[in-house]
Each structure stands twice: as C-alpha cells, then as structure tokens.
Amino acid sequence: MIVCDVDNTLADLNTVLRVRFPGGADRENRPDWAPVPTAFWATPEGLDLLEAAAPFSGAAETLAQLVGRGGVRYVTARPLCAGPLTRIWLARYGFPDGEVLTECGGARRADLAAAFGTRLAIDDDLRAAWEYRILGIPCLLRRQPYNSADICAFSDWRDLRGVLDAAGCGDLVAGAVPGRRRLDRASARA
C-alpha cells in the first residue's frame, strides 16, 4: 500500500495560487498555503482553485506503475467538502483508483498510514515526511522550495524510479510494492 498526498505532490496548486494571490513569494518557502486562510478552501472559489490545478507531468503514470496491485490511498489537507471533486480530479487525469481521505495534516497522515500498513508515502510536506519516518514508513517528497534539502526529494515524476535506483534507493520501491523487483539502471531508463 502506498499513501500519496495530492496538493503540490500530484496537483500543481502553487501555480494556481501564484495567479490568484500574486506577490506571495514568501509562500514558495512554506508547505502551508499562507497567507490563504484555511477556511478559504471550503468556499466556491477555493474549491474552483483546487479543481483548476493541473497534475504534474508523469505523475499519474508513475504512480500507477509504483502502485501496481498494492493499492493507493490519497491523503490530503483539503476540507471534507473537497473529497468528491478530488475523486473526480484524480479520475479525470488517470490516477489509480484509491480512497481519498480529507482533512489530513502531517501527523494524522502518518498515523493513518501506519494503521493501513503503508510501506511507502509520497508527499511534499517535510513535516509530514518526518512523521512518516518516525513511524518507520519511507517517504519521498515531490521537490518544492520548502523541502529541496531533503535527501529523498525528487523533481520529476517521470524520473522517480530512475532517481531512486541511481541513489541506491530502488529497494524502497521494491519493498513498498509486493512483487516489484529492484530496478537496475538500464531498465530505469527504458
């Protein structure tokens, strides 16, 4: 089982936020949506912005390969009312089927992941990554300005498996998904 965050991990929400809230350069260095009020995301405008975020290139295909038959659960800080539109968004862009769990901050994500027997987490929030890791769950981070120093951060979904193997971490993929073998460098480029 893999757990995967949605915003700024699968969905490029920061690009949408830059357009709607210009001048928030400070926001680029924070995993939260400051200075956007939390209650904003449950408003019609907030929900429209969540729906407008485009997926990162290669995310759906790569996640489908990683998940295989192991399954995925999507964990997100989005409000409960965003659950249906999140499921529709994931299906529209070809992401693997999986349960969507809303209102999940970093510590709650990790606790849920541990309860599910999760073997790999993918997120963008460095605080969430540490929560996962404290519980013994490897966590990869979709590179953002606020997490770029993390050793397990990746920039491009299409290169994720190759990056893991090149860094000697291909066993994270093999261990996370039953029946998956560790990639060698040649098959990672294919």
C-alpha positions, 0 to 999 in steps of 0.5 A: 500500500502506498499513501500519496498526498495530492496538493503540490505532490500530484496537483500543481496548486502553487501555480494556481495560487501564484495567479490568484494571490500574486506577490506571495513569494514568501509562500514558495518557502512554506508547505502551508498555503499562507497567507490563504486562510484555511477556511478559504478552501471550503468556499466556491472559489477555493474549491474552483482553485483546487479543481483548476490545478493541473497534475504534474507531468508523469505523475499519474503514470508513475504512480500507477506503475509504483502502485501496481496491485498494492493499492493507493490511498490519497491523503490530503489537507483539503476540507471534507467538502473537497473529497468528491471533486478530488475523486473526480480530479484524480479520475479525470487525469488517470490516477489509480483508483484509491480512497481519498481521505480529507482533512489530513495534516502531517501527523494524522497522515502518518498515523493513518498510514501506519494503521493501513500498513503503508510501506511507502508515502509520497508527499511534499510536506517535510513535516509530514515526511518526518512523521512518516519516518518516525513511524518507520514508513519511507517517504519521498517528497515531490521537490518544492522550495520548502523541502529541496534539502531533503535527501529523498526529494525528487523533481520529476515524476517521470524520473522517480524510479530512475532517481531512486535506483541511481541513489541506491534507493530502488529497494524502497520501491521494491519493498513498498510494492509486493512483487516489484523487483529492484530496478537496475539502471538500464531498465530505469531508463527504458 
